[in-house]
Amino acid sequence: MAPIAFLARSRRFVGPQNYKSISTFVHLHQEAQLAEPPMTPPALPPNPATGSPRYNENWRNPTSASLAGEGALIPVGLGFLQHTTAAKMQVLSQSLDAQGLMNHFAGWMTLRRWEDMKQLFELWIRSLDKNGKPNKPDVNLYNHYLRANFMIGASAGELLDLVAQMDDFGILPNTASYNLVLKAMQKAGETLAAERLIERMLQTGKEYKESLPDDESYDLVIGMLLSTNQIDSALKYIDLTLKSGYMLSMKAFVDCVRICVSNVRLDTLVSIIERCKKTDQNKSLCPDWRICNYIADVAMQSDNSELTYYSLEFIAKWIARGEAAKPPVLLSVDEGLVISALGTAGRTYNSKLLDGSWAVLKRSLRQKKVPNPESYLGKIYAHANLGNLQKAFSTLHECETAHGNSNQEDGEDLFSPFHTLNPLVTACSKNGFVTLDSVYYQLENLSQGDVPYKSVAALNCVILGCANIWDVDRAYQTFSAIDSSFGLIPNIHSYNALICAFGKLSKRDEAVKVFEHFVALGVKPNATTYSLLIDAHLIKRDPKAALSVIDEMVDLRCAEDVSCQVFSISLPLALCGASPFVKYGQLFWA
């Protein structure tokens, strides 16, 4: 009962239960409010190790730290580690900055310590600098690393991989980087890959000038292309070399000579030389003396006048350099080479080559001796073919002054219009009597000048020129003028030219009279005289008279090459039915 009584007594403390509603509505409709999106915190500053792919390998890495010989942070000098080579490398990698490492590499390069350079660089990029940041190489320092790999035999592919890794350090490869790869490609003979790489250099160089090819780049590619006979592709890069203002290396030029000659591409070689001459850097291009003579010899065999001229120009440069040296080195060109060059000038009608050849010869002789007769004759031949008769006769005058009393070993006189001077005769009669009369009047004027020039050899050319155009009247008048107008004495060549003029017009009797006349004067006939007489008899179809002339030749033994001249008339005699000719053949060939 006690509990009930307690409750009865406590009733007065409980307040009245008067409840009031918060809202006048019976039911209140409520919706959940959406939460605000979480705020994104601001980004952290960039990683100070940016540019070093080795950051995770060297920053508080317990694995590397446990390796005492490679990544230990405990100083080696405190006695905890042994003084091994690897430990020393580790100390160097931690104590050197980029410039110090460059200087260290400079000393090792002279000692060819390529393996040590490679190892030290790889340790250095795993180490931290004095600020606690990973070491970051520049392009020059990385190129030392590339060179070390190349020198220890890394392949071109391996070097390309290393070049690609430069991007991890935030550096771009420059020309020196690519050149090391090109050298590896050259060593392996990877010509196509080298050509692609230099094209890549040209493309990237449009945006980054430091990666454009230089003279070494072009030289490497040109050498590889020439070694595989890809002349046209090599010519493309030679053009780029010259347009870029670089000098073509001597090795590349010599290779061009070798390949162009072996492939008979002399015009291509001329084109290369001409392009080199147009640039200031390559104007002084001059191969060695042996190559100059080789180019000249090949060019003259092919009658390439332009290449011959350039080879003589190179030779002239060497002569000038030798004279300017201290002490002087006196170089001289072989005169036979100049004679061949003069012949090439005459055959190709190149006056520039003619003048250049003669200038080189005169400089080589240095006024200590006169040119040989063959040189003068080569110059006369060239001038005559060019149609410059005035210079041709002037050269004849020089030759007569220098070698007026010389005789050739074969018995024919040096100034024979039938042999040595025949190109001049042909040039005089090229336009008929107009040219012949012009030459004659010029000779007549020169004979009356202050320093008179009178030449039987020149007049003989006019006489034989008249004979070549079948004008015996002009030939006879010119022959008579030798004595009457010029006060000279006709020689055997004068009489031979007159015999030739009569013989061509079937005037055998007159030709024989000319022969009898000069024999009576004591002039000795030569082999050409008898050959002309034989021709005169054969034109009249008189083989017996021709054979009588041969008998006289045999008896006189006027020339050792009589046998050759006798056999040159074998066919006409056979046509005439001269069977006795057989005994002469047996006589000379016995």
Secondary structure per residue as TSV (DSSP state, phi and psi in degrees):
chain	resnum	aa	ss	phi	psi
A	1	M	-	360.0	-25.6
A	2	A	H	-58.5	-44.4
A	3	P	H	-60.1	-37.6
A	4	I	H	-67.1	-39.6
A	5	A	H	-63.2	-34.9
A	6	F	H	-64.5	-43.6
A	7	L	H	-65.7	-32.9
A	8	A	H	-68.7	-37.7
A	9	R	H	-72.7	-29.6
A	10	S	G	-83.9	0.3
A	11	R	G	-63.5	-36.7
A	12	R	G	-68.7	-13.7
A	13	F	G	-87.1	-14.1
A	14	V	S	-86.9	122.8
A	15	G	-	-70.5	166.3
A	16	P	-	-70.1	143.1
A	17	Q	-	-88.1	82.3
A	18	N	-	-106.9	100.2
A	19	Y	-	-96.0	132.6
A	20	K	-	-118.4	140.7
A	21	S	-	-80.0	142.6
A	22	I	S	-67.2	-40.7
A	23	S	S	-117.2	152.4
A	24	T	S	-79.3	-14.5
A	25	F	S	-81.9	152.8
A	26	V	S	-72.9	-45.6
A	27	H	-	-125.6	135.8
A	28	L	-	-107.1	123.1
A	29	H	-	-88.8	119.9
A	30	Q	-	-121.3	144.5
A	31	E	-	-121.5	149.1
A	32	A	-	-73.7	135.6
A	33	Q	-	-85.8	132.5
A	34	L	-	-69.1	140.9
A	35	A	-	-75.2	146.6
A	36	E	-	-69.0	144.1
A	37	P	-	-64.4	144.7
A	38	P	-	-63.4	142.7
A	39	M	-	-74.8	130.9
A	40	T	-	-81.1	124.2
A	41	P	-	-69.8	151.4
A	42	P	-	-61.6	149.9
A	43	A	-	-68.5	153.0
A	44	L	-	-73.9	158.5
A	45	P	-	-64.0	158.7
A	46	P	-	-60.4	153.0
A	47	N	-	-64.0	125.3
A	48	P	T	-65.2	-11.9
A	49	A	T	-92.5	11.3
A	50	T	T	-58.8	134.7
A	51	G	T	98.3	-4.3
A	52	S	-	-122.2	106.3
A	53	P	T	-69.7	-9.0
A	54	R	T	-93.8	11.1
A	55	Y	H	-61.5	-46.3
A	56	N	H	-68.8	-15.2
A	57	E	H	-89.4	-17.3
A	58	N	H	-123.0	2.3
A	59	W	S	-103.5	100.6
A	60	R	S	52.0	41.1
A	61	N	-	-91.3	111.4
A	62	P	H	-63.7	-26.1
A	63	T	H	-68.0	-47.2
A	64	S	H	-71.1	-31.9
A	65	A	H	-69.1	-26.1
A	66	S	T	-77.1	-13.8
A	67	L	-	-87.7	104.3
A	68	A	T	-64.1	-36.0
A	69	G	T	-81.4	-11.7
A	70	E	T	-119.7	-54.6
A	71	G	T	-120.9	20.4
A	72	A	-	-68.7	138.4
A	73	L	-	-92.7	-5.0
A	74	I	S	-79.6	128.9
A	75	P	-	-57.1	133.6
A	76	V	G	-67.3	-33.5
A	77	G	G	-71.0	-4.9
A	78	L	G	-87.0	1.2
A	79	G	T	94.3	-1.7
A	80	F	T	-77.9	-23.0
A	81	L	S	-123.7	156.7
A	82	Q	-	-81.9	152.7
A	83	H	-	-82.8	74.2
A	84	T	-	-93.1	168.4
A	85	T	H	-62.3	-41.2
A	86	A	H	-63.0	-36.6
A	87	A	H	-67.6	-40.1
A	88	K	H	-63.2	-40.9
A	89	M	H	-60.8	-40.3
A	90	Q	H	-63.8	-40.6
A	91	V	H	-64.5	-43.6
A	92	L	H	-61.7	-42.8
A	93	S	H	-63.6	-28.7
A	94	Q	H	-89.7	-17.5
A	95	S	H	-102.8	-15.9
A	96	L	-	-98.3	140.3
A	97	D	-	-92.6	-175.1
A	98	A	H	-61.3	-45.4
A	99	Q	H	-66.6	-40.2
A	100	G	H	-63.9	-37.4
A	101	L	H	-66.7	-38.3
A	102	M	H	-60.4	-45.6
A	103	N	H	-64.7	-37.9
A	104	H	H	-64.8	-42.2
A	105	F	H	-63.2	-34.8
A	106	A	H	-60.3	-40.5
A	107	G	H	-70.6	-38.3
A	108	W	H	-70.5	-29.6
A	109	M	H	-64.0	-38.3
A	110	T	H	-67.0	-26.8
A	111	L	H	-93.2	-1.5
A	112	R	T	58.9	41.2
A	113	R	-	-92.2	66.8
A	114	W	H	-69.6	-41.1
A	115	E	H	-62.5	-41.1
A	116	D	H	-66.3	-38.2
A	117	M	H	-61.7	-44.3
A	118	K	H	-62.5	-45.7
A	119	Q	H	-66.4	-43.6
A	120	L	H	-64.5	-39.6
A	121	F	H	-63.7	-43.4
A	122	E	H	-65.9	-34.3
A	123	L	H	-71.9	-36.0
A	124	W	H	-65.7	-41.0
A	125	I	T	-73.2	-12.8
A	126	R	T	-91.2	-5.7
A	127	S	S	-99.2	169.2
A	128	L	B	-105.4	151.9
A	129	D	-	-84.6	-172.2
A	130	K	T	-68.0	-16.7
A	131	N	T	-94.6	4.7
A	132	G	S	80.4	14.7
A	133	K	-	-104.8	149.4
A	134	P	B	-60.8	143.0
A	135	N	-	-66.0	138.5
A	136	K	-	-126.8	117.6
A	137	P	-	-79.2	157.1
A	138	D	-	-97.8	-180.0
A	139	V	H	-66.6	-34.6
A	140	N	H	-68.6	-40.3
A	141	L	H	-67.5	-38.7
A	142	Y	H	-67.0	-32.5
A	143	N	H	-65.3	-31.5
A	144	H	H	-63.4	-38.3
A	145	Y	H	-65.3	-41.8
A	146	L	H	-62.6	-41.9
A	147	R	H	-63.7	-40.0
A	148	A	H	-61.1	-43.0
A	149	N	H	-64.1	-40.5
A	150	F	H	-63.7	-41.4
A	151	M	H	-70.9	-23.6
A	152	I	T	-93.6	8.7
A	153	G	T	99.7	20.5
A	154	A	-	-65.6	142.7
A	155	S	-	-76.3	168.4
A	156	A	H	-63.1	-37.5
A	157	G	H	-64.0	-41.0
A	158	E	H	-65.1	-40.3
A	159	L	H	-66.0	-37.7
A	160	L	H	-63.4	-37.1
A	161	D	H	-63.5	-41.0
A	162	L	H	-66.1	-37.3
A	163	V	H	-64.4	-38.8
A	164	A	H	-64.4	-31.5
A	165	Q	G	-71.2	-13.0
A	166	M	G	-62.2	-27.1
A	167	D	G	-66.1	-28.4
A	168	D	G	-65.0	-26.4
A	169	F	G	-93.7	2.5
A	170	G	T	73.9	27.0
A	171	I	-	-122.1	151.6
A	172	L	-	-105.2	138.3
A	173	P	-	-66.7	141.6
A	174	N	-	-107.4	-170.2
A	175	T	H	-60.7	-40.9
A	176	A	H	-62.1	-35.1
A	177	S	H	-63.1	-48.2
A	178	Y	H	-68.1	-33.0
A	179	N	H	-62.6	-35.3
A	180	L	H	-65.2	-37.5
A	181	V	H	-67.6	-40.5
A	182	L	H	-62.3	-37.3
A	183	K	H	-64.2	-39.9
A	184	A	H	-65.2	-37.7
A	185	M	H	-67.5	-38.9
A	186	Q	H	-63.1	-41.2
A	187	K	H	-63.1	-35.6
A	188	A	H	-91.4	-3.9
A	189	G	T	72.1	27.7
A	190	E	-	-89.6	76.4
A	191	T	H	-66.7	-45.8
A	192	L	H	-63.1	-42.1
A	193	A	H	-64.1	-38.6
A	194	A	H	-64.8	-39.2
A	195	E	H	-65.7	-38.1
A	196	R	H	-68.0	-37.9
A	197	L	H	-66.4	-41.1
A	198	I	H	-70.3	-30.8
A	199	E	H	-65.6	-37.3
A	200	R	H	-64.7	-39.3
A	201	M	H	-62.4	-40.5
A	202	L	H	-65.2	-36.9
A	203	Q	H	-70.9	-49.0
A	204	T	H	-68.3	-24.7
A	205	G	T	-67.9	-16.9
A	206	K	T	-66.3	-29.1
A	207	E	T	-104.0	-33.6
A	208	Y	-	-124.7	97.6
A	209	K	G	-60.5	-24.6
A	210	E	G	-68.9	-12.1
A	211	S	G	-102.9	4.6
A	212	L	S	-65.9	147.6
A	213	P	-	-63.7	146.6
A	214	D	-	-111.7	-170.7
A	215	D	H	-61.3	-35.3
A	216	E	H	-67.5	-39.2
A	217	S	H	-60.7	-50.7
A	218	Y	H	-62.9	-39.9
A	219	D	H	-62.4	-40.1
A	220	L	H	-64.3	-45.0
A	221	V	H	-70.1	-41.8
A	222	I	H	-61.5	-43.1
A	223	G	H	-61.3	-41.2
A	224	M	H	-66.8	-41.1
A	225	L	H	-66.6	-41.3
A	226	L	H	-67.6	-32.9
A	227	S	H	-66.5	-20.7
A	228	T	T	-107.5	16.9
A	229	N	T	62.3	26.3
A	230	Q	-	-91.2	73.3
A	231	I	H	-65.1	-44.2
A	232	D	H	-64.6	-41.6
A	233	S	H	-65.8	-39.6
A	234	A	H	-63.9	-37.6
A	235	L	H	-62.6	-32.4
A	236	K	H	-62.2	-44.9
A	237	Y	H	-78.6	-23.9
A	238	I	H	-64.7	-42.2
A	239	D	H	-59.9	-44.4
A	240	L	H	-64.6	-36.3
A	241	T	H	-60.8	-47.3
A	242	L	H	-70.3	-40.3
A	243	K	H	-67.0	-28.4
A	244	S	T	-79.5	-3.9
A	245	G	T	85.3	17.1
A	246	Y	-	-96.0	162.2
A	247	M	-	-95.9	131.8
A	248	L	-	-69.1	128.1
A	249	S	-	-68.6	153.9
A	250	M	H	-64.6	-35.3
A	251	K	H	-63.3	-43.3
A	252	A	H	-64.1	-38.8
A	253	F	H	-67.2	-43.5
A	254	V	H	-63.2	-38.5
A	255	D	H	-63.7	-38.4
A	256	C	H	-60.8	-43.6
A	257	V	H	-60.3	-48.0
A	258	R	H	-62.2	-46.4
A	259	I	H	-70.9	-42.6
A	260	C	H	-65.2	-37.6
A	261	V	H	-69.6	-45.0
A	262	S	H	-66.1	-27.5
A	263	N	T	-101.7	10.0
A	264	V	T	52.9	51.5
A	265	R	-	-117.2	55.2
A	266	L	H	-66.8	-34.8
A	267	D	H	-63.9	-34.7
A	268	T	H	-65.2	-40.4
A	269	L	H	-63.8	-39.5
A	270	V	H	-61.3	-41.9
A	271	S	H	-62.2	-40.6
A	272	I	H	-64.1	-44.1
A	273	I	H	-64.1	-41.9
A	274	E	H	-64.0	-38.6
A	275	R	H	-68.2	-36.0
A	276	C	H	-66.0	-38.2
A	277	K	H	-68.9	-19.8
A	278	K	T	-80.4	-13.3
A	279	T	S	-105.8	142.5
A	280	D	G	-63.5	-36.1
A	281	Q	G	-69.2	-24.5
A	282	N	G	-111.9	7.4
A	283	K	T	-63.4	-30.9
A	284	S	T	-87.2	7.5
A	285	L	-	-59.8	126.4
A	286	C	-	-154.5	110.2
A	287	P	-	-67.7	169.4
A	288	D	-	-68.6	169.4
A	289	W	H	-57.7	-41.9
A	290	R	H	-64.8	-42.8
A	291	I	H	-66.1	-36.8
A	292	C	H	-59.9	-46.9
A	293	N	H	-66.8	-35.4
A	294	Y	H	-65.7	-44.1
A	295	I	H	-60.9	-43.7
A	296	A	H	-61.6	-43.6
A	297	D	H	-63.3	-46.1
A	298	V	H	-65.4	-41.1
A	299	A	H	-64.9	-41.0
A	300	M	H	-71.6	-31.6
A	301	Q	H	-64.3	-29.5
A	302	S	T	-98.2	4.6
A	303	D	T	55.3	39.6
A	304	N	-	-94.3	97.2
A	305	S	H	-67.5	-36.7
A	306	E	H	-65.7	-46.0
A	307	L	H	-67.1	-35.9
A	308	T	H	-61.9	-42.7
A	309	Y	H	-62.4	-44.3
A	310	Y	H	-64.9	-36.5
A	311	S	H	-65.1	-40.6
A	312	L	H	-68.2	-31.7
A	313	E	H	-65.0	-40.6
A	314	F	H	-62.5	-42.0
A	315	I	H	-62.6	-41.5
A	316	A	H	-62.2	-36.8
A	317	K	H	-63.3	-41.1
A	318	W	H	-65.2	-39.2
A	319	I	H	-63.4	-43.2
A	320	A	H	-64.8	-40.9
A	321	R	H	-63.5	-40.0
A	322	G	H	-64.4	-39.6
A	323	E	H	-68.6	-30.4
A	324	A	H	-83.7	-12.2
A	325	A	S	-71.6	159.7
A	326	K	S	-127.0	112.9
A	327	P	S	-70.9	157.0
A	328	P	-	-62.7	144.1
A	329	V	-	-115.2	107.3
A	330	L	-	-87.8	103.2
A	331	L	-	-96.6	145.3
A	332	S	-	-137.1	137.1
A	333	V	-	-79.4	148.3
A	334	D	-	-67.4	129.5
A	335	E	H	-66.0	-30.3
A	336	G	H	-62.4	-34.8
A	337	L	H	-65.2	-39.5
A	338	V	H	-66.6	-39.4
A	339	I	H	-61.6	-41.9
A	340	S	H	-64.1	-38.5
A	341	A	H	-64.8	-38.6
A	342	L	H	-64.0	-39.6
A	343	G	H	-62.5	-41.2
A	344	T	H	-62.9	-40.9
A	345	A	H	-61.5	-39.7
A	346	G	H	-69.1	-40.4
A	347	R	H	-72.5	-30.4
A	348	T	H	-102.0	2.0
A	349	Y	T	56.4	47.6
A	350	N	-	-110.7	101.6
A	351	S	H	-70.3	-31.2
A	352	K	H	-63.7	-41.8
A	353	L	H	-66.4	-37.5
A	354	L	H	-60.2	-51.1
A	355	D	H	-65.6	-40.0
A	356	G	H	-65.6	-40.6
A	357	S	H	-62.4	-44.9
A	358	W	H	-67.7	-36.6
A	359	A	H	-65.2	-40.4
A	360	V	H	-65.0	-40.3
A	361	L	H	-64.8	-45.6
A	362	K	H	-63.2	-37.9
A	363	R	H	-69.9	-32.8
A	364	S	H	-69.8	-36.9
A	365	L	H	-76.0	-24.8
A	366	R	T	53.3	35.9
A	367	Q	T	60.2	17.9
A	368	K	S	-90.6	-18.5
A	369	K	S	-155.0	162.2
A	370	V	-	-91.6	155.1
A	371	P	-	-61.4	155.7
A	372	N	-	-68.0	159.0
A	373	P	H	-56.7	-36.4
A	374	E	H	-61.8	-32.8
A	375	S	H	-67.1	-43.7
A	376	Y	H	-61.9	-42.2
A	377	L	H	-65.2	-36.6
A	378	G	H	-63.8	-38.6
A	379	K	H	-68.1	-40.7
A	380	I	H	-61.5	-42.5
A	381	Y	H	-60.4	-44.2
A	382	A	H	-66.0	-46.1
A	383	H	H	-63.4	-38.7
A	384	A	H	-65.4	-43.1
A	385	N	H	-65.7	-31.7
A	386	L	H	-78.0	-8.1
A	387	G	T	81.6	11.9
A	388	N	-	-94.2	79.4
A	389	L	H	-68.4	-32.3
A	390	Q	H	-61.1	-47.0
A	391	K	H	-69.3	-31.5
A	392	A	H	-64.7	-46.5
A	393	F	H	-69.8	-31.1
A	394	S	H	-64.2	-39.9
A	395	T	H	-66.7	-36.8
A	396	L	H	-60.8	-39.9
A	397	H	H	-63.1	-41.8
A	398	E	H	-62.5	-40.9
A	399	C	H	-65.7	-41.2
A	400	E	H	-64.7	-37.7
A	401	T	H	-65.2	-39.5
A	402	A	H	-83.9	-34.6
A	403	H	H	-133.3	39.0
A	404	G	T	-62.1	-28.1
A	405	N	T	-104.5	10.4
A	406	S	-	-83.6	147.4
A	407	N	B	-128.0	144.2
A	408	Q	-	-77.4	157.9
A	409	E	T	-69.6	-26.1
A	410	D	T	-80.4	3.8
A	411	G	S	95.8	-20.7
A	412	E	S	-78.7	140.3
A	413	D	B	-67.7	152.2
A	414	L	T	-60.4	-30.1
A	415	F	T	-107.8	41.4
A	416	S	-	-78.1	124.2
A	417	P	T	-70.4	-15.2
A	418	F	T	-83.9	-19.3
A	419	H	T	-127.0	-82.2
A	420	T	T	-65.6	-37.3
A	421	L	T	-100.0	13.0
A	422	N	H	-62.8	-35.1
A	423	P	H	-59.2	-34.7
A	424	L	H	-70.2	-37.8
A	425	V	H	-62.8	-44.7
A	426	T	H	-62.0	-40.3
A	427	A	H	-66.3	-36.2
A	428	C	H	-67.5	-34.1
A	429	S	T	-97.6	8.3
A	430	K	T	-63.9	-41.5
A	431	N	T	-105.6	24.6
A	432	G	T	77.0	-154.0
A	433	F	H	-67.9	-20.4
A	434	V	H	-61.6	-49.0
A	435	T	H	-67.2	-41.1
A	436	L	H	-62.6	-44.0
A	437	D	H	-64.7	-39.3
A	438	S	H	-62.6	-42.7
A	439	V	H	-65.1	-42.4
A	440	Y	H	-62.0	-44.8
A	441	Y	H	-66.5	-35.5
A	442	Q	H	-64.8	-41.9
A	443	L	H	-63.5	-36.8
A	444	E	H	-67.0	-39.7
A	445	N	H	-66.9	-40.2
A	446	L	H	-64.7	-32.1
A	447	S	T	-70.7	-15.5
A	448	Q	T	-108.6	10.4
A	449	G	S	-78.3	-179.8
A	450	D	S	-62.0	-40.3
A	451	V	S	-113.6	90.2
A	452	P	-	-63.4	139.0
A	453	Y	-	-118.7	114.6
A	454	K	-	-125.5	128.3
A	455	S	-	-141.5	119.0
A	456	V	H	-67.3	-37.2
A	457	A	H	-61.1	-40.6
A	458	A	H	-65.9	-41.7
A	459	L	H	-68.1	-34.2
A	460	N	H	-62.0	-35.4
A	461	C	H	-63.6	-37.5
A	462	V	H	-67.9	-41.9
A	463	I	H	-61.5	-48.5
A	464	L	H	-68.1	-31.2
A	465	G	H	-62.5	-40.5
A	466	C	H	-63.9	-38.0
A	467	A	H	-63.9	-36.1
A	468	N	H	-66.9	-25.6
A	469	I	T	-101.7	15.3
A	470	W	T	62.0	36.9
A	471	D	-	-114.3	85.9
A	472	V	H	-71.9	-27.3
A	473	D	H	-65.6	-47.5
A	474	R	H	-64.3	-37.2
A	475	A	H	-62.0	-43.6
A	476	Y	H	-69.0	-39.2
A	477	Q	H	-64.8	-40.7
A	478	T	H	-66.0	-39.5
A	479	F	H	-61.4	-43.7
A	480	S	H	-65.7	-31.7
A	481	A	H	-70.8	-18.6
A	482	I	H	-56.5	-42.4
A	483	D	H	-89.8	-45.7
A	484	S	H	-74.8	-41.8
A	485	S	T	-96.3	-35.0
A	486	F	T	-103.1	-12.6
A	487	G	-	67.5	30.7
A	488	L	-	-111.0	171.1
A	489	I	-	-110.3	126.5
A	490	P	-	-61.4	144.2
A	491	N	-	-108.7	-172.8
A	492	I	H	-61.5	-32.6
A	493	H	H	-69.6	-31.6
A	494	S	H	-64.3	-46.2
A	495	Y	H	-66.5	-40.2
A	496	N	H	-61.5	-40.9
A	497	A	H	-63.5	-38.3
A	498	L	H	-69.1	-39.7
A	499	I	H	-60.8	-40.7
A	500	C	H	-62.2	-40.3
A	501	A	H	-64.1	-43.2
A	502	F	H	-68.7	-41.1
A	503	G	H	-64.2	-37.4
A	504	K	H	-65.1	-26.1
A	505	L	T	-98.2	18.7
A	506	S	T	62.4	26.6
A	507	K	-	-97.7	73.1
A	508	R	H	-66.7	-41.6
A	509	D	H	-61.5	-42.0
A	510	E	H	-64.6	-38.2
A	511	A	H	-64.1	-40.9
A	512	V	H	-65.9	-38.2
A	513	K	H	-64.1	-38.9
A	514	V	H	-61.1	-42.4
A	515	F	H	-61.5	-48.0
A	516	E	H	-64.3	-33.7
A	517	H	H	-65.3	-51.4
A	518	F	H	-75.4	-23.5
A	519	V	H	-67.1	-38.9
A	520	A	H	-65.5	-27.6
A	521	L	T	-79.5	-5.5
A	522	G	T	92.8	9.1
A	523	V	-	-81.6	130.1
A	524	K	-	-86.1	125.7
A	525	P	-	-72.1	158.0
A	526	N	-	-120.3	-174.3
A	527	A	H	-62.8	-35.7
A	528	T	H	-62.7	-36.6
A	529	T	H	-59.6	-49.6
A	530	Y	H	-67.1	-35.7
A	531	S	H	-63.4	-39.9
A	532	L	H	-68.0	-38.0
A	533	L	H	-65.8	-41.2
A	534	I	H	-61.7	-42.7
A	535	D	H	-61.0	-40.4
A	536	A	H	-62.7	-40.5
A	537	H	H	-68.9	-39.2
A	538	L	H	-69.3	-32.2
A	539	I	H	-62.1	-33.7
A	540	K	T	-86.7	5.5
A	541	R	T	55.9	51.3
A	542	D	-	-123.6	79.7
A	543	P	H	-65.5	-29.8
A	544	K	H	-64.6	-42.2
A	545	A	H	-65.1	-37.6
A	546	A	H	-63.7	-40.7
A	547	L	H	-67.2	-32.3
A	548	S	H	-66.1	-35.3
A	549	V	H	-66.7	-37.0
A	550	I	H	-65.7	-40.1
A	551	D	H	-57.1	-42.3
A	552	E	H	-66.1	-39.3
A	553	M	H	-61.5	-42.3
A	554	V	H	-64.8	-41.1
A	555	D	H	-66.2	-39.9
A	556	L	H	-81.4	-23.3
A	557	R	T	49.9	50.6
A	558	C	-	-69.8	-19.1
A	559	A	-	-155.6	146.3
A	560	E	T	-70.7	-20.8
A	561	D	T	-97.5	23.2
A	562	V	H	-59.8	-37.2
A	563	S	H	-58.3	-41.6
A	564	C	H	-63.7	-41.0
A	565	Q	H	-72.1	-32.3
A	566	V	H	-65.1	-45.7
A	567	F	H	-71.3	-16.0
A	568	S	T	-70.5	-14.8
A	569	I	T	-107.4	14.7
A	570	S	H	-63.3	-42.3
A	571	L	H	-65.3	-49.3
A	572	P	H	-59.1	-39.5
A	573	L	H	-65.1	-39.2
A	574	A	H	-63.6	-39.0
A	575	L	H	-64.6	-31.1
A	576	C	T	-83.8	-4.4
A	577	G	T	79.6	30.4
A	578	A	-	-89.6	83.1
A	579	S	T	-65.9	-27.8
A	580	P	T	-61.7	-10.7
A	581	F	H	-61.0	-22.5
A	582	V	H	-60.9	-38.5
A	583	K	H	-66.4	-28.5
A	584	Y	H	-73.3	-34.4
A	585	G	H	-63.8	-42.9
A	586	Q	H	-64.7	-34.1
A	587	L	H	-65.1	-46.2
A	588	F	H	-83.5	-23.3
A	589	W	H	-103.5	8.3
A	590	A	-	-72.0	360.0
